[in-house]
Amino acid sequence: MLSRTLGIWLLLSACGGSGDAVKDGGADSTVAVETDTLVDSAADSPSDTPAGPPQASEACDTTNEACALGVSGCRGEGPDMLPGADCLACHTSGGGRIPPWTAGGTAFRDVDGLAPLKNAIVRVTDADGKVVEMTTNAVGNFYTDRALTPPLRAEVEKDGAVRAMAGEVPTGACNACHACEGAAGGKLYGP
């Protein structure tokens, strides 16, 4: 049976590995994950052809995508700030009031980012097999400061359904690629 490929946005996956699992929870310790392609092994028939990842439509929500350090009009602080923005554009080096993160992003319910994916588990596995799990908050944000060794793999789980990245990524800056016109073809979204 052929498998069909579905889009998925996550940036650090966590499918097994020999490292110890680390669970992050709460508003201060969420982790980011993004995925580019989900492989669905439940294809209906051998005649199914692989489909590319879904692409964002004209309805894709670009709110906050351009927000970064030094950009005017970008406001807010705390765990619910700027869903859809590239978190690691600011949260990369220590100092001041901006804590550094190794991974961060926003998970949505669809490729256009029209609704947040709340209370989903984002799992990231690094090159050493270390697994970090985090839970998305009310706006879909997740992030971590746990040390991660690239390349990274990621998956998102919601109500027992899982979407995982097919490949590895060199960074935990999920929303850098998962944007309306980003390299991933739309927002990071879960099952």
Number of C-alpha atoms within 10 A of each C-alpha: 11 15 17 19 19 19 28 32 37 39 38 38 31 25 15 14 14 10 14 11 17 14 15 22 18 12 17 13 18 29 31 38 43 42 31 30 21 24 17 15 11 10 16 11 11 10 9 12 12 14 11 12 18 18 17 21 13 9 11 18 19 18 13 16 21 15 20 19 12 8 9 9 10 16 11 9 10 8 20 15 15 22 23 30 27 24 30 24 14 17 22 16 13 11 9 6 8 12 13 18 25 21 30 30 33 34 38 25 17 22 29 23 27 14 15 22 26 19 18 24 29 33 31 33 30 24 15 14 20 21 26 28 27 27 28 29 22 14 20 25 31 34 33 25 19 17 12 23 16 17 17 28 30 32 31 36 17 16 9 9 10 16 27 33 28 19 16 20 22 13 21 31 28 33 33 23 22 33 27 26 16 15 12 27 22 29 39 34 28 30 20
